[in-house]
Structure formats: C-alpha cells, structure tokens
Amino acid sequence: GTFFDAYYLDDIATTPLVNVTEETFEAVANTSYELTFFICAIILFVFVKFIKKQDFAPKLQGNRLAAAIFETIGQFFYVYALSGNGVVAAPMIASYCIVSMILSRIFLKEKLTASQYITIIIAIII
C-alpha cells in the first residue's frame, strides 16, 4: 500500500490523480481514501445486516467506533506525511507495528516468543 501511496502522493507533476493542484493535492487524496472506506463500510453493513441477517447496534460497538475514528484521524495525517517527504515518513509510519508489540507486552502483559523478540530487535536495528 505504501508503494502506491508514494506513487500517487510523491510528486504533483507525476501523479495520476486528475485535475489536482498543489493546493488541492492532499485534500483529493484524503477524500479518495475516505470515500473508499465509506463504500467498504456500506458493503459490509449490507453484508452483515441483509446477507448474514445479524443485528447491528451501534451503541454496543463503542470500542469499534472509537477505533474507526482514530483510524480515520490517522489516515488524515498519513496522507499529509507521505505527500510531504515520503522517504522519511514511510519507515516511521511502518514502525507502528513494532511499537504496538512492545506496548502490548508492557501494558497487556502479552507473552512474546523468542522469534518475536528477535524480529523486534532486528526491526529496531534496521
């Protein structure tokens, strides 16, 4: 995904996005992302409600709603980070999984295997 993000957001002169300017570059990319996820949400809602015939109660989905809001906020900043200096931003953005594993060990007391510890150390060194 980051490869295509860089392809679309790296340079205004080479982007395949149509009718964008320096002023509208990030806004067009953010709108495209958000509309894509909105369409996916509609498709999943139809699948859950009408095909699987399961109830959907937003009040009972508080954690998922909060996660979705934070994901949307993160996506907003992600687009601006990659459109600025993608070479620097991409590795920093990709390191969130390492930080997540470390925090899950510290706060959730999850047990990590030796190979997971080795992977974390290699990722930090690289």
A tleap script that builds the chain and sets N, CA, C and O, in Angstrom:
source leaprc.protein.ff14SB
mol = sequence {
  NGLY THR PHE PHE ASP ALA TYR TYR LEU ASP
  ASP ILE ALA THR THR PRO LEU VAL ASN VAL
  THR GLU GLU THR PHE GLU ALA VAL ALA ASN
  THR SER TYR GLU LEU THR PHE PHE ILE CYS
  ALA ILE ILE LEU PHE VAL PHE VAL LYS PHE
  ILE LYS LYS GLN ASP PHE ALA PRO LYS LEU
  GLN GLY ASN ARG LEU ALA ALA ALA ILE PHE
  GLU THR ILE GLY GLN PHE PHE TYR VAL TYR
  ALA LEU SER GLY ASN GLY VAL VAL ALA ALA
  PRO MET ILE ALA SER TYR CYS ILE VAL SER
  MET ILE LEU SER ARG ILE PHE LEU LYS GLU
  LYS LEU THR ALA SER GLN TYR ILE THR ILE
  ILE ILE ALA ILE ILE CILE
}
set mol.1.N position { 0.800 -1.190 0.000 }
set mol.1.CA position { 0.000 0.000 0.000 }
set mol.1.C position { 0.848 1.261 0.000 }
set mol.1.O position { 0.526 2.225 -0.695 }
set mol.2.N position { 1.929 1.263 0.774 }
set mol.2.CA position { 2.764 2.462 0.849 }
set mol.2.C position { 3.405 2.766 -0.497 }
set mol.2.O position { 3.618 3.932 -0.831 }
set mol.3.N position { 3.717 1.726 -1.277 }
set mol.3.CA position { 4.276 1.947 -2.613 }
set mol.3.C position { 3.304 2.758 -3.462 }
set mol.3.O position { 3.699 3.740 -4.091 }
set mol.4.N position { 2.037 2.354 -3.482 }
set mol.4.CA position { 1.053 3.086 -4.276 }
set mol.4.C position { 0.759 4.463 -3.700 }
set mol.4.O position { 0.490 5.410 -4.439 }
set mol.5.N position { 0.813 4.569 -2.369 }
set mol.5.CA position { 0.653 5.888 -1.763 }
set mol.5.C position { 1.738 6.828 -2.250 }
set mol.5.O position { 1.463 7.970 -2.616 }
set mol.6.N position { 2.972 6.347 -2.253 }
set mol.6.CA position { 4.082 7.176 -2.730 }
set mol.6.C position { 3.914 7.474 -4.219 }
set mol.6.O position { 4.246 8.567 -4.678 }
set mol.7.N position { 3.403 6.508 -4.966 }
set mol.7.CA position { 3.183 6.697 -6.399 }
set mol.7.C position { 2.175 7.816 -6.651 }
set mol.7.O position { 2.358 8.630 -7.557 }
set mol.8.N position { 1.130 7.854 -5.861 }
set mol.8.CA position { 0.108 8.878 -6.036 }
set mol.8.C position { 0.463 10.203 -5.381 }
set mol.8.O position { 0.079 11.262 -5.878 }
set mol.9.N position { 1.188 10.158 -4.275 }
set mol.9.CA position { 1.384 11.361 -3.466 }
set mol.9.C position { 2.793 11.931 -3.510 }
set mol.9.O position { 3.054 12.960 -2.887 }
set mol.10.N position { 3.703 11.294 -4.226 }
set mol.10.CA position { 5.098 11.713 -4.178 }
set mol.10.C position { 5.354 13.047 -4.859 }
set mol.10.O position { 6.058 13.899 -4.316 }
set mol.11.N position { 4.793 13.233 -6.034 }
set mol.11.CA position { 5.104 14.438 -6.804 }
set mol.11.C position { 3.864 14.874 -7.574 }
set mol.11.O position { 3.217 14.069 -8.243 }
set mol.12.N position { 3.552 16.128 -7.471 }
set mol.12.CA position { 2.372 16.674 -8.159 }
set mol.12.C position { 2.496 16.559 -9.678 }
set mol.12.O position { 1.495 16.409 -10.378 }
set mol.13.N position { 3.720 16.631 -10.177 }
set mol.13.CA position { 3.928 16.589 -11.634 }
set mol.13.C position { 3.718 15.185 -12.204 }
set mol.13.O position { 3.351 15.048 -13.371 }
set mol.14.N position { 3.944 14.143 -11.403 }
set mol.14.CA position { 3.854 12.782 -11.918 }
set mol.14.C position { 2.655 11.997 -11.390 }
set mol.14.O position { 2.478 10.833 -11.748 }
set mol.15.N position { 1.850 12.602 -10.563 }
set mol.15.CA position { 0.710 11.869 -10.003 }
set mol.15.C position { -0.334 11.574 -11.078 }
set mol.15.O position { -0.591 12.415 -11.939 }
set mol.16.N position { -0.937 10.385 -11.031 }
set mol.16.CA position { -2.016 10.082 -11.965 }
set mol.16.C position { -3.364 10.682 -11.541 }
set mol.16.O position { -4.349 10.563 -12.269 }
set mol.17.N position { -3.409 11.321 -10.375 }
set mol.17.CA position { -4.650 11.979 -9.962 }
set mol.17.C position { -4.969 13.101 -10.944 }
set mol.17.O position { -4.083 13.860 -11.336 }
set mol.18.N position { -6.212 13.202 -11.332 }
set mol.18.CA position { -6.623 14.139 -12.381 }
set mol.18.C position { -7.069 15.471 -11.777 }
set mol.18.O position { -7.754 15.503 -10.754 }
set mol.19.N position { -6.675 16.554 -12.417 }
set mol.19.CA position { -7.106 17.911 -12.064 }
set mol.19.C position { -6.762 18.312 -10.633 }
set mol.19.O position { -7.560 18.963 -9.959 }
set mol.20.N position { -5.582 17.924 -10.172 }
set mol.20.CA position { -5.156 18.347 -8.843 }
set mol.20.C position { -4.112 19.441 -8.966 }
set mol.20.O position { -3.360 19.508 -9.939 }
set mol.21.N position { -4.088 20.283 -7.969 }
set mol.21.CA position { -3.089 21.338 -7.898 }
set mol.21.C position { -2.344 21.185 -6.580 }
set mol.21.O position { -2.697 20.342 -5.756 }
set mol.22.N position { -1.321 21.994 -6.382 }
set mol.22.CA position { -0.579 21.950 -5.119 }
set mol.22.C position { -1.507 22.195 -3.934 }
set mol.22.O position { -1.334 21.602 -2.870 }
set mol.23.N position { -2.491 23.069 -4.122 }
set mol.23.CA position { -3.397 23.421 -3.027 }
set mol.23.C position { -4.401 22.319 -2.709 }
set mol.23.O position { -4.844 22.200 -1.567 }
set mol.24.N position { -4.766 21.513 -3.706 }
set mol.24.CA position { -5.810 20.507 -3.509 }
set mol.24.C position { -5.271 19.077 -3.439 }
set mol.24.O position { -6.042 18.129 -3.289 }
set mol.25.N position { -3.963 18.924 -3.546 }
set mol.25.CA position { -3.339 17.605 -3.643 }
set mol.25.C position { -3.725 16.691 -2.482 }
set mol.25.O position { -4.257 15.603 -2.702 }
set mol.26.N position { -3.463 17.123 -1.252 }
set mol.26.CA position { -3.748 16.291 -0.089 }
set mol.26.C position { -5.248 16.108 0.129 }
set mol.26.O position { -5.692 15.036 0.541 }
set mol.27.N position { -6.018 17.145 -0.145 }
set mol.27.CA position { -7.471 17.059 0.042 }
set mol.27.C position { -8.076 16.016 -0.906 }
set mol.27.O position { -8.963 15.260 -0.510 }
set mol.28.N position { -7.602 15.977 -2.145 }
set mol.28.CA position { -8.109 14.992 -3.107 }
set mol.28.C position { -7.751 13.583 -2.646 }
set mol.28.O position { -8.585 12.679 -2.699 }
set mol.29.N position { -6.521 13.399 -2.198 }
set mol.29.CA position { -6.100 12.075 -1.733 }
set mol.29.C position { -6.904 11.650 -0.505 }
set mol.29.O position { -7.356 10.508 -0.429 }
set mol.30.N position { -7.084 12.554 0.451 }
set mol.30.CA position { -7.858 12.224 1.650 }
set mol.30.C position { -9.298 11.900 1.315 }
set mol.30.O position { -9.868 10.955 1.861 }
set mol.31.N position { -9.891 12.673 0.424 }
set mol.31.CA position { -11.271 12.416 0.014 }
set mol.31.C position { -11.379 11.053 -0.651 }
set mol.31.O position { -12.334 10.315 -0.405 }
set mol.32.N position { -10.409 10.714 -1.491 }
set mol.32.CA position { -10.411 9.412 -2.161 }
set mol.32.C position { -10.339 8.275 -1.145 }
set mol.32.O position { -11.084 7.299 -1.241 }
set mol.33.N position { -9.438 8.407 -0.172 }
set mol.33.CA position { -9.324 7.385 0.870 }
set mol.33.C position { -10.627 7.257 1.646 }
set mol.33.O position { -11.137 6.153 1.835 }
set mol.34.N position { -11.156 8.369 2.089 }
set mol.34.CA position { -12.351 8.319 2.936 }
set mol.34.C position { -13.553 7.774 2.172 }
set mol.34.O position { -14.342 7.012 2.730 }
set mol.35.N position { -13.703 8.150 0.914 }
set mol.35.CA position { -14.810 7.607 0.123 }
set mol.35.C position { -14.644 6.103 -0.102 }
set mol.35.O position { -15.623 5.357 -0.087 }
set mol.36.N position { -13.411 5.665 -0.310 }
set mol.36.CA position { -13.154 4.235 -0.478 }
set mol.36.C position { -13.579 3.475 0.766 }
set mol.36.O position { -14.264 2.456 0.670 }
set mol.37.N position { -13.174 3.967 1.943 }
set mol.37.CA position { -13.536 3.281 3.181 }
set mol.37.C position { -15.035 3.394 3.458 }
set mol.37.O position { -15.621 2.476 4.031 }
set mol.38.N position { -15.659 4.492 3.066 }
set mol.38.CA position { -17.105 4.640 3.245 }
set mol.38.C position { -17.858 3.627 2.388 }
set mol.38.O position { -18.833 3.028 2.842 }
set mol.39.N position { -17.409 3.439 1.160 }
set mol.39.CA position { -18.035 2.446 0.279 }
set mol.39.C position { -17.863 1.049 0.858 }
set mol.39.O position { -18.795 0.246 0.833 }
set mol.40.N position { -16.664 0.752 1.386 }
set mol.40.CA position { -16.443 -0.543 2.039 }
set mol.40.C position { -17.363 -0.716 3.236 }
set mol.40.O position { -17.886 -1.808 3.458 }
set mol.41.N position { -17.569 0.345 4.012 }
set mol.41.CA position { -18.458 0.280 5.173 }
set mol.41.C position { -19.894 -0.024 4.745 }
set mol.41.O position { -20.582 -0.808 5.398 }
set mol.42.N position { -20.339 0.582 3.674 }
set mol.42.CA position { -21.696 0.325 3.177 }
set mol.42.C position { -21.831 -1.124 2.735 }
set mol.42.O position { -22.820 -1.785 3.051 }
set mol.43.N position { -20.846 -1.613 2.009 }
set mol.43.CA position { -20.879 -3.002 1.545 }
set mol.43.C position { -20.901 -3.963 2.733 }
set mol.43.O position { -21.667 -4.926 2.739 }
set mol.44.N position { -20.068 -3.705 3.732 }
set mol.44.CA position { -20.037 -4.575 4.910 }
set mol.44.C position { -21.330 -4.491 5.713 }
set mol.44.O position { -21.796 -5.503 6.238 }
set mol.45.N position { -21.913 -3.302 5.815 }
set mol.45.CA position { -23.183 -3.161 6.514 }
set mol.45.C position { -24.266 -3.984 5.819 }
set mol.45.O position { -25.022 -4.696 6.480 }
set mol.46.N position { -24.345 -3.893 4.499 }
set mol.46.CA position { -25.333 -4.676 3.745 }
set mol.46.C position { -25.086 -6.165 3.950 }
set mol.46.O position { -26.030 -6.933 4.131 }
set mol.47.N position { -23.817 -6.575 3.922 }
set mol.47.CA position { -23.485 -7.981 4.118 }
set mol.47.C position { -23.924 -8.468 5.501 }
set mol.47.O position { -24.563 -9.514 5.617 }
set mol.48.N position { -23.584 -7.714 6.543 }
set mol.48.CA position { -23.913 -8.132 7.912 }
set mol.48.C position { -25.420 -8.106 8.150 }
set mol.48.O position { -25.977 -9.049 8.713 }
set mol.49.N position { -26.073 -7.044 7.728 }
set mol.49.CA position { -27.490 -6.842 8.035 }
set mol.49.C position { -28.418 -7.714 7.188 }
set mol.49.O position { -29.380 -8.286 7.700 }
set mol.50.N position { -28.124 -7.811 5.894 }
set mol.50.CA position { -29.089 -8.446 4.994 }
set mol.50.C position { -28.677 -9.832 4.508 }
set mol.50.O position { -29.539 -10.653 4.194 }
set mol.51.N position { -27.396 -10.102 4.441 }
set mol.51.CA position { -26.977 -11.433 3.988 }
set mol.51.C position { -26.776 -12.362 5.186 }
set mol.51.O position { -27.301 -13.475 5.206 }
set mol.52.N position { -26.009 -11.900 6.189 }
set mol.52.CA position { -25.808 -12.704 7.395 }
set mol.52.C position { -26.984 -12.586 8.364 }
set mol.52.O position { -27.127 -13.404 9.273 }
set mol.53.N position { -27.823 -11.573 8.172 }
set mol.53.CA position { -29.021 -11.327 8.982 }
set mol.53.C position { -28.689 -11.203 10.478 }
set mol.53.O position { -29.363 -11.783 11.328 }
set mol.54.N position { -27.641 -10.439 10.771 }
set mol.54.CA position { -27.258 -10.177 12.150 }
set mol.54.C position { -27.682 -8.768 12.525 }
set mol.54.O position { -27.733 -7.869 11.686 }
set mol.55.N position { -27.988 -8.596 13.815 }
set mol.55.CA position { -28.350 -7.262 14.292 }
set mol.55.C position { -27.120 -6.368 14.318 }
set mol.55.O position { -25.998 -6.818 14.550 }
set mol.56.N position { -27.364 -5.104 14.078 }
set mol.56.CA position { -26.288 -4.121 14.136 }
set mol.56.C position { -26.718 -3.023 15.092 }
set mol.56.O position { -27.611 -2.234 14.783 }
set mol.57.N position { -26.078 -2.974 16.253 }
set mol.57.CA position { -26.417 -1.985 17.279 }
set mol.57.C position { -25.189 -1.100 17.521 }
set mol.57.O position { -24.263 -1.506 18.223 }
set mol.58.N position { -25.179 0.109 16.942 }
set mol.58.CA position { -24.012 0.986 17.106 }
set mol.58.C position { -23.668 1.281 18.563 }
set mol.58.O position { -22.498 1.485 18.887 }
set mol.59.N position { -24.673 1.307 19.453 }
set mol.59.CA position { -24.407 1.590 20.866 }
set mol.59.C position { -23.552 0.503 21.514 }
set mol.59.O position { -22.834 0.767 22.478 }
set mol.60.N position { -23.629 -0.702 20.992 }
set mol.60.CA position { -22.844 -1.808 21.535 }
set mol.60.C position { -21.472 -1.924 20.871 }
set mol.60.O position { -20.686 -2.806 21.218 }
set mol.61.N position { -21.188 -1.055 19.937 }
set mol.61.CA position { -19.937 -1.108 19.183 }
set mol.61.C position { -19.019 0.060 19.536 }
set mol.61.O position { -18.289 0.550 18.674 }
set mol.62.N position { -19.045 0.509 20.775 }
set mol.62.CA position { -18.287 1.686 21.189 }
set mol.62.C position { -16.794 1.589 20.919 }
set mol.62.O position { -16.186 2.531 20.412 }
set mol.63.N position { -16.202 0.442 21.259 }
set mol.63.CA position { -14.767 0.273 21.027 }
set mol.63.C position { -14.435 0.309 19.544 }
set mol.63.O position { -13.438 0.909 19.141 }
set mol.64.N position { -15.256 -0.323 18.746 }
set mol.64.CA position { -15.008 -0.337 17.302 }
set mol.64.C position { -15.224 1.045 16.692 }
set mol.64.O position { -14.505 1.450 15.777 }
set mol.65.N position { -16.210 1.757 17.202 }
set mol.65.CA position { -16.443 3.113 16.718 }
set mol.65.C position { -15.255 4.018 17.049 }
set mol.65.O position { -14.820 4.808 16.211 }
set mol.66.N position { -14.737 3.902 18.264 }
set mol.66.CA position { -13.553 4.682 18.654 }
set mol.66.C position { -12.361 4.305 17.782 }
set mol.66.O position { -11.612 5.180 17.348 }
set mol.67.N position { -12.178 3.015 17.520 }
set mol.67.CA position { -11.075 2.571 16.664 }
set mol.67.C position { -11.215 3.142 15.257 }
set mol.67.O position { -10.228 3.558 14.651 }
set mol.68.N position { -12.433 3.162 14.743 }
set mol.68.CA position { -12.670 3.701 13.403 }
set mol.68.C position { -12.367 5.199 13.347 }
set mol.68.O position { -11.801 5.690 12.369 }
set mol.69.N position { -12.743 5.910 14.389 }
set mol.69.CA position { -12.471 7.351 14.432 }
set mol.69.C position { -10.964 7.605 14.469 }
set mol.69.O position { -10.455 8.456 13.739 }
set mol.70.N position { -10.253 6.861 15.322 }
set mol.70.CA position { -8.804 7.036 15.399 }
set mol.70.C position { -8.120 6.627 14.102 }
set mol.70.O position { -7.133 7.247 13.704 }
set mol.71.N position { -8.626 5.595 13.439 }
set mol.71.CA position { -8.064 5.173 12.147 }
set mol.71.C position { -8.245 6.276 11.103 }
set mol.71.O position { -7.340 6.545 10.313 }
set mol.72.N position { -9.407 6.905 11.103 }
set mol.72.CA position { -9.669 7.987 10.163 }
set mol.72.C position { -8.749 9.176 10.429 }
set mol.72.O position { -8.217 9.773 9.493 }
set mol.73.N position { -8.567 9.512 11.674 }
set mol.73.CA position { -7.648 10.601 12.026 }
set mol.73.C position { -6.229 10.240 11.601 }
set mol.73.O position { -5.510 11.076 11.053 }
set mol.74.N position { -5.829 9.003 11.853 }
set mol.74.CA position { -4.501 8.554 11.451 }
set mol.74.C position { -4.315 8.602 9.947 }
set mol.74.O position { -3.250 8.984 9.464 }
set mol.75.N position { -5.345 8.219 9.203 }
set mol.75.CA position { -5.272 8.256 7.738 }
set mol.75.C position { -5.102 9.686 7.243 }
set mol.75.O position { -4.369 9.934 6.286 }
set mol.76.N position { -5.770 10.609 7.885 }
set mol.76.CA position { -5.659 12.026 7.522 }
set mol.76.C position { -4.204 12.485 7.632 }
set mol.76.O position { -3.667 13.087 6.703 }
set mol.77.N position { -3.575 12.198 8.763 }
set mol.77.CA position { -2.185 12.608 8.960 }
set mol.77.C position { -1.225 11.816 8.081 }
set mol.77.O position { -0.194 12.336 7.656 }
set mol.78.N position { -1.565 10.562 7.812 }
set mol.78.CA position { -0.747 9.702 6.962 }
set mol.78.C position { -0.607 10.299 5.559 }
set mol.78.O position { 0.493 10.340 5.007 }
set mol.79.N position { -1.705 10.754 4.994 }
set mol.79.CA position { -1.674 11.338 3.648 }
set mol.79.C position { -0.791 12.584 3.626 }
set mol.79.O position { 0.009 12.761 2.707 }
set mol.80.N position { -0.932 13.432 4.616 }
set mol.80.CA position { -0.104 14.639 4.665 }
set mol.80.C position { 1.367 14.301 4.884 }
set mol.80.O position { 2.243 14.974 4.340 }
set mol.81.N position { 1.645 13.272 5.669 }
set mol.81.CA position { 3.037 12.871 5.900 }
set mol.81.C position { 3.672 12.334 4.625 }
set mol.81.O position { 4.807 12.687 4.302 }
set mol.82.N position { 2.954 11.489 3.901 }
set mol.82.CA position { 3.524 10.917 2.685 }
set mol.82.C position { 3.622 11.929 1.561 }
set mol.82.O position { 4.512 11.821 0.718 }
set mol.83.N position { 2.745 12.896 1.525 }
set mol.83.CA position { 2.827 13.886 0.458 }
set mol.83.C position { 3.949 14.883 0.720 }
set mol.83.O position { 4.404 15.561 -0.201 }
set mol.84.N position { 4.394 14.975 1.966 }
set mol.84.CA position { 5.487 15.886 2.302 }
set mol.84.C position { 6.829 15.284 1.949 }
set mol.84.O position { 7.461 15.702 0.979 }
set mol.85.N position { 7.271 14.309 2.723 }
set mol.85.CA position { 8.549 13.658 2.493 }
set mol.85.C position { 8.363 12.166 2.744 }
set mol.85.O position { 8.635 11.670 3.837 }
set mol.86.N position { 7.899 11.462 1.723 }
set mol.86.CA position { 7.545 10.054 1.845 }
set mol.86.C position { 8.696 9.151 2.211 }
set mol.86.O position { 8.493 8.130 2.868 }
set mol.87.N position { 9.911 9.503 1.801 }
set mol.87.CA position { 11.074 8.671 2.094 }
set mol.87.C position { 11.328 8.625 3.599 }
set mol.87.O position { 11.732 7.591 4.131 }
set mol.88.N position { 11.095 9.725 4.274 }
set mol.88.CA position { 11.282 9.777 5.721 }
set mol.88.C position { 10.044 9.254 6.441 }
set mol.88.O position { 10.162 8.548 7.443 }
set mol.89.N position { 8.873 9.590 5.947 }
set mol.89.CA position { 7.632 9.252 6.641 }
set mol.89.C position { 7.298 7.764 6.586 }
set mol.89.O position { 6.815 7.211 7.574 }
set mol.90.N position { 7.544 7.103 5.456 }
set mol.90.CA position { 7.133 5.708 5.295 }
set mol.90.C position { 7.740 4.777 6.350 }
set mol.90.O position { 7.001 3.996 6.949 }
set mol.91.N position { 9.054 4.827 6.601 }
set mol.91.CA position { 9.594 3.934 7.647 }
set mol.91.C position { 9.053 4.259 9.038 }
set mol.91.O position { 8.841 3.358 9.849 }
set mol.92.N position { 8.833 5.528 9.310 }
set mol.92.CA position { 8.295 5.897 10.621 }
set mol.92.C position { 6.872 5.372 10.776 }
set mol.92.O position { 6.502 4.870 11.837 }
set mol.93.N position { 6.089 5.487 9.734 }
set mol.93.CA position { 4.708 5.010 9.773 }
set mol.93.C position { 4.686 3.485 9.891 }
set mol.93.O position { 3.863 2.925 10.615 }
set mol.94.N position { 5.588 2.824 9.180 }
set mol.94.CA position { 5.626 1.362 9.199 }
set mol.94.C position { 6.065 0.805 10.540 }
set mol.94.O position { 5.810 -0.364 10.830 }
set mol.95.N position { 6.714 1.605 11.360 }
set mol.95.CA position { 7.215 1.103 12.644 }
set mol.95.C position { 6.129 0.995 13.717 }
set mol.95.O position { 6.414 0.549 14.829 }
set mol.96.N position { 4.908 1.388 13.414 }
set mol.96.CA position { 3.857 1.332 14.428 }
set mol.96.C position { 3.614 -0.085 14.924 }
set mol.96.O position { 3.260 -0.277 16.087 }
set mol.97.N position { 3.799 -1.090 14.056 }
set mol.97.CA position { 3.562 -2.466 14.496 }
set mol.97.C position { 4.573 -2.892 15.551 }
set mol.97.O position { 4.234 -3.649 16.460 }
set mol.98.N position { 5.811 -2.416 15.442 }
set mol.98.CA position { 6.821 -2.732 16.443 }
set mol.98.C position { 6.448 -2.072 17.774 }
set mol.98.O position { 6.520 -2.693 18.834 }
set mol.99.N position { 6.056 -0.824 17.694 }
set mol.99.CA position { 5.650 -0.110 18.909 }
set mol.99.C position { 4.428 -0.788 19.524 }
set mol.99.O position { 4.339 -0.907 20.746 }
set mol.100.N position { 3.501 -1.227 18.703 }
set mol.100.CA position { 2.299 -1.915 19.207 }
set mol.100.C position { 2.664 -3.198 19.950 }
set mol.100.O position { 2.093 -3.503 20.997 }
set mol.101.N position { 3.617 -3.944 19.401 }
set mol.101.CA position { 4.031 -5.184 20.062 }
set mol.101.C position { 4.688 -4.896 21.409 }
set mol.101.O position { 4.422 -5.589 22.392 }
set mol.102.N position { 5.538 -3.883 21.457 }
set mol.102.CA position { 6.207 -3.530 22.709 }
set mol.102.C position { 5.182 -3.060 23.744 }
set mol.102.O position { 5.233 -3.464 24.906 }
set mol.103.N position { 4.256 -2.205 23.314 }
set mol.103.CA position { 3.240 -1.707 24.246 }
set mol.103.C position { 2.302 -2.824 24.709 }
set mol.103.O position { 1.868 -2.825 25.861 }
set mol.104.N position { 1.987 -3.767 23.831 }
set mol.104.CA position { 1.127 -4.878 24.245 }
set mol.104.C position { 1.832 -5.749 25.276 }
set mol.104.O position { 1.190 -6.311 26.162 }
set mol.105.N position { 3.145 -5.860 25.161 }
set mol.105.CA position { 3.909 -6.620 26.159 }
set mol.105.C position { 3.917 -5.889 27.502 }
set mol.105.O position { 3.762 -6.507 28.556 }
set mol.106.N position { 4.098 -4.576 27.454 }
set mol.106.CA position { 4.188 -3.795 28.679 }
set mol.106.C position { 2.834 -3.676 29.376 }
set mol.106.O position { 2.715 -3.971 30.565 }
set mol.107.N position { 1.814 -3.244 28.631 }
set mol.107.CA position { 0.531 -2.920 29.259 }
set mol.107.C position { -0.454 -4.085 29.314 }
set mol.107.O position { -1.208 -4.207 30.280 }
set mol.108.N position { -0.459 -4.928 28.307 }
set mol.108.CA position { -1.408 -6.045 28.279 }
set mol.108.C position { -0.798 -7.339 28.792 }
set mol.108.O position { -1.479 -8.358 28.908 }
set mol.109.N position { 0.495 -7.286 29.097 }
set mol.109.CA position { 1.218 -8.447 29.627 }
set mol.109.C position { 1.159 -9.647 28.681 }
set mol.109.O position { 1.121 -10.795 29.124 }
set mol.110.N position { 1.153 -9.371 27.378 }
set mol.110.CA position { 1.148 -10.459 26.418 }
set mol.110.C position { 2.508 -11.146 26.412 }
set mol.110.O position { 3.545 -10.510 26.598 }
set mol.111.N position { 2.481 -12.432 26.197 }
set mol.111.CA position { 3.721 -13.206 26.137 }
set mol.111.C position { 4.220 -13.209 24.697 }
set mol.111.O position { 3.474 -13.536 23.773 }
set mol.112.N position { 5.469 -12.848 24.518 }
set mol.112.CA position { 6.070 -12.857 23.197 }
set mol.112.C position { 7.029 -14.034 23.085 }
set mol.112.O position { 7.668 -14.423 24.063 }
set mol.113.N position { 7.121 -14.593 21.893 }
set mol.113.CA position { 8.044 -15.699 21.671 }
set mol.113.C position { 9.440 -15.147 21.400 }
set mol.113.O position { 9.618 -13.952 21.164 }
set mol.114.N position { 10.407 -16.026 21.438 }
set mol.114.CA position { 11.796 -15.620 21.172 }
set mol.114.C position { 11.920 -15.040 19.763 }
set mol.114.O position { 12.639 -14.063 19.555 }
set mol.115.N position { 11.229 -15.633 18.804 }
set mol.115.CA position { 11.314 -15.123 17.428 }
set mol.115.C position { 10.700 -13.727 17.310 }
set mol.115.O position { 11.155 -12.920 16.500 }
set mol.116.N position { 9.684 -13.439 18.100 }
set mol.116.CA position { 9.096 -12.099 18.090 }
set mol.116.C position { 10.063 -11.074 18.674 }
set mol.116.O position { 10.195 -9.968 18.152 }
set mol.117.N position { 10.734 -11.449 19.755 }
set mol.117.CA position { 11.737 -10.548 20.316 }
set mol.117.C position { 12.875 -10.307 19.320 }
set mol.117.O position { 13.341 -9.179 19.166 }
set mol.118.N position { 13.309 -11.353 18.659 }
set mol.118.CA position { 14.383 -11.212 17.661 }
set mol.118.C position { 13.929 -10.307 16.514 }
set mol.118.O position { 14.697 -9.462 16.053 }
set mol.119.N position { 12.699 -10.476 16.057 }
set mol.119.CA position { 12.162 -9.643 14.981 }
set mol.119.C position { 12.102 -8.174 15.400 }
set mol.119.O position { 12.436 -7.286 14.616 }
set mol.120.N position { 11.680 -7.928 16.628 }
set mol.120.CA position { 11.624 -6.539 17.126 }
set mol.120.C position { 13.032 -5.947 17.146 }
set mol.120.O position { 13.234 -4.813 16.711 }
set mol.121.N position { 13.996 -6.701 17.645 }
set mol.121.CA position { 15.371 -6.185 17.717 }
set mol.121.C position { 15.917 -5.914 16.321 }
set mol.121.O position { 16.549 -4.882 16.095 }
set mol.122.N position { 15.682 -6.822 15.386 }
set mol.122.CA position { 16.158 -6.610 14.003 }
set mol.122.C position { 15.498 -5.389 13.387 }
set mol.122.O position { 16.165 -4.585 12.736 }
set mol.123.N position { 14.189 -5.240 13.587 }
set mol.123.CA position { 13.481 -4.081 13.014 }
set mol.123.C position { 13.990 -2.778 13.603 }
set mol.123.O position { 14.108 -1.782 12.888 }
set mol.124.N position { 14.291 -2.767 14.882 }
set mol.124.CA position { 14.808 -1.539 15.513 }
set mol.124.C position { 16.200 -1.227 14.981 }
set mol.124.O position { 16.515 -0.063 14.731 }
set mol.125.N position { 17.038 -2.247 14.803 }
set mol.125.CA position { 18.395 -2.020 14.301 }
set mol.125.C position { 18.383 -1.511 12.873 }
set mol.125.O position { 19.132 -0.599 12.523 }
set mol.126.N position { 17.532 -2.100 12.053 }
set mol.126.CA position { 17.465 -1.710 10.647 }
set mol.126.C position { 16.829 -0.355 10.533 }
set mol.126.O position { 16.675 0.164 9.428 }
savepdb mol mol.pdb
quit
